[in-house]
Amino acid sequence: MTFEEFGLSEDVMRGLAAMNFKEATPVQEQTIPVILQKRDLIACAQTGTGKTAAYILPLLNLLTEKQGDGDRVRAVIVAPTRELAQQIDMRVGETALHGTSKSGG
């Protein structure tokens, strides 16, 4: 399945194109549509299968749909380790474009 089939925003698609991402992994195929419907889920998959992008991409897409009210926090991502937090921050930074998100350390 290609990322275009999810109906992601132009900003998110530009971020994916810049990273040369074309095809979704199995975990992404199963999770992205659920998150785009604003439903909760728990997903388990091996390291390197694209879990981080599986929730970052639809989250960024949802954030681009409706602009926030000033400085109000619209999303919080919690990670159990510093290493995972750094990985998530890096992936958000690579994908987010045009002020879609702000990540902090």
N, C-alpha and C positions, 0 to 999 in steps of 0.2 A: 504494500500500500504506500502511495506517495503522500508526502505531507500536504500537497495541494488538495487532496481528497477530504481533508478534515475541515476545510473552509476557514483556515486561520487568517488573521488580519495581514494586510500588506506589510506592516512593520515586522511582524514575526516572520513572515515569509522571506523578507529581505535579510533578516538575521540568519535564517537557515541557509539561504543561498550563499551568504558570505562565508559560512562554515562548510559549504559544499555538502550539506545534508539533503538527500533526496528521498530515500526510502526509510520508512518507519520500521523500528524493530518490533518483534512480537509484543513485548510489554507495552510499547508506545501505542500500537494498534488497539490494544485492549483498554488502555487507561485514558488516552486523550479524549475520546468521545464521552466517556463518563464524566470527566472533570469539566468539559465544555458544557455539560448539562447541569453543572453545579451540584453534582452528587458526590457523596463521600465514597472513598474506597480504600482498601488496603491491598498493596501489590507486593509480591515477593518475586525476586529474580536474581540470578547470579550477578556478580560484579562484571561491569563492562557491557551490560545489556541495554543501557540507555534509560535507566530508571529516573535519573535526575531530570533529563530532558522530558521524560514522560509526564512530569507534573509542572515543570517550569514553563514549557511551551503553552499549554492551555491556560495557565495562570497569567502569563504575560498577555495572552490573547484576551482574556477577560478584562484585564486592566486597561487594554486599549479600547475596549468597547465603549466605556463610559469614563470620562475624565473625572478625577476626584475633586473634592472641595478643598482647594488650597493645600495646606501642609498635613492634612489628615492622613493617618496611616491606613492603607487599603489592603495590605497583605503582610503577614509575618511568617517567616519560614524558620522553624526551630530544628536544629540538628544536634545529635547526641555527642558529637566530637568536633574538635577544632578542625581536624583534617577534612571531615565531611562538610563543615561550614565553609571552608575555603574552596572546596570543589564546587559547591553550590554557588558561591559568590562569583567564581570564575565563569561558570556556565551562564549565569544571569547576565554578567557583564558582556559575554560574547554574543548573547542573543538579543538583549534589550537594545532598542534603538530609539532615538528621538525623544529622550526623556520619559520613556515608558516606565522605567523603574529607577529607584535609588537603592543601592545596597550599601550597608555600612559594616564596619568591623567591630 
